[in-house]
Amino acid sequence: MSVVQQQMAAPFFFSDNAVAKVRELVEEEENPDLKLRVFVTGGGCSGFQYGFSFDENQEEDDTVIERDGVKLLVDAMSYQYLVGATIDYQEGLQGSQFVVQNPNATATCGCGSSFSI
């Protein structure tokens, strides 16, 4: 399967910027076991909010997307809210951060991390 086919078949897209930033942070920590975990929790201005953390442990029910040796983890509960989403890393006037571009969100908040379905 080609890289393009793998990306099209994957439930999430991990952007070049996000992959590069995760690789940079993992190298800074000198811990090759670190993976970026993306999750959804209740709360925020619009009902749900995105969260990001680094995790050494991969749970049995995690969905794993690996790109260029970098792993992204999504737990089973968050999966349903993130299918089709793009995980990106952006640098701008308001700072640098991981962001989720989610086609499932019907409304988002100005903070960029809160959404509703």
SVG drawing of the C-alpha trace seen along z (x, -y; Angstrom):
<svg xmlns="http://www.w3.org/2000/svg" viewBox="-24 -38 42 42">
<polyline fill="none" stroke="black" stroke-width="0.4" points="0.0,0.0 1.4,-3.4 1.8,-6.3 -1.1,-8.1 -3.4,-5.0 -2.4,-4.6 -3.2,-8.3 -6.6,-8.0 -7.4,-4.8 -6.4,-6.3 -9.2,-7.7 -7.1,-10.8 -4.5,-12.8 -1.3,-13.8 0.1,-16.8 3.8,-17.3 4.1,-20.2 2.6,-18.0 4.9,-15.1 8.0,-17.4 7.0,-19.0 6.3,-15.7 9.7,-14.4 11.4,-17.5 9.8,-17.3 10.5,-13.5 14.2,-14.1 14.4,-17.0 13.1,-14.6 15.4,-11.9 12.6,-9.3 11.8,-7.5 8.8,-5.8 6.8,-9.1 3.7,-9.3 1.3,-12.2 -2.1,-11.5 -5.1,-13.4 -8.3,-13.2 -11.7,-14.8 -13.2,-15.7 -16.5,-17.3 -16.4,-21.0 -15.2,-24.1 -17.3,-26.9 -19.1,-24.6 -19.5,-21.3 -16.4,-19.4 -12.7,-20.3 -9.6,-18.8 -6.6,-17.8 -3.0,-16.9 -0.5,-15.0 2.6,-12.9 2.3,-9.3 4.7,-6.4 1.9,-3.9 -0.3,-2.6 -3.6,-1.2 -5.2,1.8 -8.2,-0.2 -6.1,-3.0 -6.1,-3.8 -2.5,-4.3 -1.5,-6.4 2.2,-6.2 3.8,-8.5 7.5,-8.8 8.3,-6.9 6.1,-9.3 2.9,-7.9 -0.4,-9.5 -2.7,-7.8 -6.5,-8.3 -8.5,-6.5 -11.7,-4.6 -14.1,-7.2 -12.5,-10.1 -12.3,-8.2 -15.9,-8.8 -15.5,-12.6 -12.2,-12.7 -12.8,-10.5 -11.8,-12.5 -10.0,-15.2 -6.6,-16.6 -4.1,-17.0 -1.8,-20.0 0.8,-22.2 0.6,-25.9 2.8,-28.8 1.3,-32.3 0.8,-35.6 -1.2,-33.9 1.5,-31.4 2.4,-27.9 0.0,-24.9 -1.3,-21.6 -4.7,-22.1 -7.5,-19.9 -9.4,-20.6 -12.5,-18.5 -15.2,-18.1 -17.5,-16.7 -17.7,-19.9 -20.9,-21.9 -19.7,-24.8 -16.3,-25.9 -15.2,-28.5 -12.8,-31.4 -10.3,-29.6 -9.8,-27.0 -9.9,-24.0 -13.7,-23.8 -16.4,-22.5 -19.8,-20.9 -21.3,-18.2"/>
</svg>
